[in-house]
């Protein structure tokens, strides 16, 4: 007589019972998740989160003598730059005043070219540049945003012509 050597499992796994609510939720995530990720990617490429098509812009004074190239959107603790263009008289110096939130909410990393004289006055930073060459001058300001939020900045030329612009800083 032959013995049955089969093993009997008393703890066999039970069938899985699926909950229809969670199955529909998972199907929705698969269906719409890819589209959402694609939209976030396109927004990033276009500059919604930093430099790009929607972010890079220029603000100009009323008489066109002062213009500022800047990014509307930036990230906290990442470097960003502002280019200030001045159309003045040949051989005549000029003074830029950096005001608004620039002094309180940003760390100034670089100034190119270096100003001849720098002075802090009334929550503004005055940068004096000597007159040289043609009347067209450019100043590059490297900044690092310190805190997230909406920022209102002002750059003034010779105490008269001002350009005010806003930036949104992401955390």
Order of alpha helices (4+ residues) and beta strands (2+ residues): alpha-beta-beta-beta-beta-beta-alpha-beta-beta-beta-beta-beta-beta
